[in-house]
Amino acid sequence: MMTQAKFQIDREYYEFIKATYKLLDYSNYSEYMRTAIKEKIKADRKKLRSIKKNQAIERIGNAGYENYFNSLDGEDFENR
């Protein structure tokens, strides 16, 4: 379901969109705006995923880890 929202854009962008949306094969002004917003959101989501991925990798790198080989070797490993 579509949600109606109001937003403001610069006069220069508005005039460009009004003059060219028909030349770019959009049926109306709203279709052009919806397409532009979808593309911007898609790019922002990709950017956000990248940021979250980098943060997760940093947290994994900073986390301590247990050396499992110590429990296998033990202190008297050479004497077994």
Backbone as CSV, one residue per row, in Angstrom:
resi,resn,N_x,N_y,N_z,CA_x,CA_y,CA_z,C_x,C_y,C_z
1,MET,0.836,-1.164,0.000,0.000,0.000,0.000,0.893,1.243,0.000
2,MET,0.565,2.166,-0.816,1.333,3.401,-0.925,0.980,4.335,0.221
3,THR,1.983,5.076,0.671,1.792,6.067,1.715,2.089,7.438,1.137
4,GLN,1.193,8.366,1.350,1.405,9.707,0.834,2.337,10.458,1.767
5,ALA,3.318,11.131,1.182,4.281,11.903,1.971,4.576,13.209,1.254
6,LYS,4.862,14.218,2.029,5.223,15.503,1.452,6.708,15.719,1.686
7,PHE,7.366,16.235,0.688,8.790,16.537,0.816,9.098,17.739,-0.046
8,GLN,10.241,18.327,0.197,10.628,19.517,-0.547,11.917,19.238,-1.303
9,ILE,11.984,19.784,-2.505,13.202,19.674,-3.295,13.575,21.071,-3.784
10,ASP,14.811,21.209,-4.187,15.269,22.494,-4.704,14.508,22.860,-5.969
11,ARG,14.333,24.137,-6.171,13.600,24.645,-7.331,14.259,24.174,-8.636
12,GLU,15.574,24.162,-8.645,16.318,23.740,-9.836,15.978,22.296,-10.215
13,TYR,15.920,21.406,-9.228,15.598,20.003,-9.492,14.155,19.847,-9.953
14,TYR,13.255,20.617,-9.330,11.846,20.556,-9.688,11.641,20.951,-11.151
15,GLU,12.276,22.018,-11.550,12.150,22.478,-12.928,12.732,21.468,-13.914
16,PHE,13.844,20.856,-13.548,14.441,19.825,-14.404,13.490,18.646,-14.562
17,ILE,12.931,18.177,-13.459,12.028,17.025,-13.504,10.789,17.346,-14.329
18,LYS,10.200,18.495,-14.103,9.004,18.889,-14.850,9.280,18.989,-16.348
19,ALA,10.467,19.418,-16.715,10.797,19.603,-18.128,11.176,18.298,-18.819
20,THR,11.657,17.311,-18.078,12.234,16.139,-18.738,11.562,14.803,-18.453
21,TYR,10.624,14.714,-17.530,10.092,13.382,-17.213,9.418,12.729,-18.410
22,LYS,8.803,13.489,-19.296,8.170,12.916,-20.493,9.224,12.441,-21.489
23,LEU,10.306,13.175,-21.590,11.382,12.772,-22.500,12.053,11.473,-22.040
24,LEU,12.001,11.209,-20.739,12.618,10.003,-20.177,11.642,8.833,-20.094
25,ASP,10.520,8.936,-20.781,9.494,7.879,-20.880,8.802,7.547,-19.563
26,TYR,8.592,8.537,-18.728,7.772,8.356,-17.538,6.400,8.904,-17.855
27,SER,5.366,8.230,-17.363,4.004,8.661,-17.694,3.608,9.934,-16.960
28,ASN,4.144,10.119,-15.757,3.842,11.351,-15.029,4.970,11.667,-14.044
29,TYR,4.828,12.810,-13.430,5.834,13.319,-12.495,5.995,12.379,-11.295
30,SER,4.887,11.862,-10.793,4.926,10.986,-9.611,5.697,9.705,-9.883
31,GLU,5.538,9.153,-11.068,6.264,7.926,-11.412,7.769,8.180,-11.405
32,TYR,8.169,9.324,-11.943,9.590,9.684,-11.933,10.108,9.786,-10.498
33,MET,9.355,10.444,-9.639,9.772,10.620,-8.249,9.829,9.286,-7.512
34,ARG,8.844,8.415,-7.725,8.864,7.098,-7.075,10.076,6.295,-7.503
35,THR,10.378,6.333,-8.783,11.540,5.605,-9.300,12.834,6.165,-8.720
36,ALA,12.935,7.482,-8.665,14.142,8.114,-8.119,14.322,7.758,-6.643
37,ILE,13.239,7.767,-5.893,13.313,7.443,-4.463,13.676,5.981,-4.266
38,LYS,13.087,5.084,-5.067,13.429,3.657,-4.956,14.911,3.419,-5.198
39,GLU,15.465,4.068,-6.210,16.886,3.900,-6.518,17.767,4.435,-5.390
40,LYS,17.386,5.563,-4.821,18.153,6.145,-3.715,18.094,5.240,-2.496
41,ILE,16.930,4.699,-2.197,16.782,3.804,-1.051,17.571,2.527,-1.267
42,LYS,17.563,2.011,-2.482,18.328,0.802,-2.793,19.825,1.036,-2.548
43,ALA,20.323,2.177,-2.984,21.733,2.517,-2.782,22.046,2.704,-1.300
44,ASP,21.130,3.349,-0.563,21.347,3.562,0.869,21.321,2.249,1.639
45,ARG,20.434,1.333,1.262,20.397,0.023,1.932,21.687,-0.744,1.701
46,LYS,22.207,-0.676,0.485,23.476,-1.337,0.177,24.609,-0.737,1.021
47,LYS,24.615,0.573,1.137,25.623,1.271,1.934,25.500,0.881,3.414
48,LEU,24.268,0.805,3.921,24.031,0.437,5.307,24.461,-0.997,5.580
49,ARG,24.179,-1.918,4.649,24.629,-3.306,4.814,26.137,-3.376,4.897
50,SER,26.815,-2.595,4.067,28.274,-2.568,4.076,28.812,-2.051,5.408
51,ILE,28.196,-1.007,5.940,28.620,-0.459,7.229,28.418,-1.479,8.337
52,LYS,27.257,-2.135,8.360,26.980,-3.141,9.387,27.927,-4.330,9.270
53,LYS,28.239,-4.729,8.040,29.157,-5.840,7.826,30.539,-5.495,8.366
54,ASN,31.014,-4.284,8.077,32.325,-3.865,8.570,32.360,-3.796,10.086
55,GLN,31.280,-3.322,10.711,31.211,-3.272,12.168,31.238,-4.677,12.764
56,ALA,30.518,-5.596,12.145,30.501,-6.979,12.642,31.885,-7.610,12.518
57,ILE,32.558,-7.369,11.425,33.905,-7.927,11.241,34.863,-7.363,12.279
58,GLU,34.743,-6.072,12.581,35.589,-5.471,13.609,35.311,-6.081,14.971
59,ARG,34.034,-6.287,15.320,33.697,-6.897,16.606,34.225,-8.319,16.699
60,ILE,34.128,-9.063,15.614,34.647,-10.439,15.619,36.156,-10.419,15.794
61,GLY,36.824,-9.476,15.123,38.274,-9.371,15.230,38.732,-8.962,16.620
62,ASN,37.931,-8.164,17.324,38.304,-7.702,18.662,37.931,-8.688,19.754
63,ALA,37.097,-9.636,19.461,36.659,-10.603,20.468,37.798,-11.561,20.797
64,GLY,37.857,-11.926,22.061,38.861,-12.900,22.476,38.485,-14.289,21.993
65,TYR,39.438,-15.128,21.888,39.159,-16.489,21.441,39.898,-17.465,22.335
66,GLU,39.365,-18.674,22.407,39.956,-19.707,23.250,40.849,-20.586,22.388
67,ASN,42.021,-20.876,22.909,42.950,-21.750,22.201,42.592,-23.194,22.557
68,TYR,41.971,-23.892,21.642,41.520,-25.262,21.888,42.665,-26.260,21.859
69,PHE,43.779,-25.903,21.304,44.907,-26.821,21.254,45.550,-27.006,22.633
70,ASN,45.441,-26.022,23.502,45.980,-26.176,24.852,45.290,-27.311,25.588
71,SER,44.000,-27.447,25.446,43.275,-28.516,26.125,43.636,-29.882,25.535
72,LEU,44.008,-29.944,24.280,44.403,-31.214,23.669,45.819,-31.598,24.069
73,ASP,46.704,-30.619,24.087,48.109,-30.894,24.395,48.305,-31.195,25.873
74,GLY,47.884,-30.321,26.722,48.095,-30.489,28.160,49.563,-30.243,28.508
75,GLU,49.843,-30.297,29.827,51.202,-30.022,30.280,52.137,-31.222,30.031
76,ASP,51.616,-32.408,30.105,52.471,-33.603,29.957,52.312,-34.258,28.598
77,PHE,52.102,-33.468,27.589,51.873,-34.003,26.255,53.060,-34.805,25.754
78,GLU,54.276,-34.329,26.026,55.482,-35.025,25.534,55.695,-36.368,26.240
79,ASN,55.162,-36.518,27.430,55.380,-37.741,28.213,54.333,-38.812,27.938
80,ARG,53.371,-38.586,27.125,52.321,-39.599,26.874,52.774,-40.640,25.917
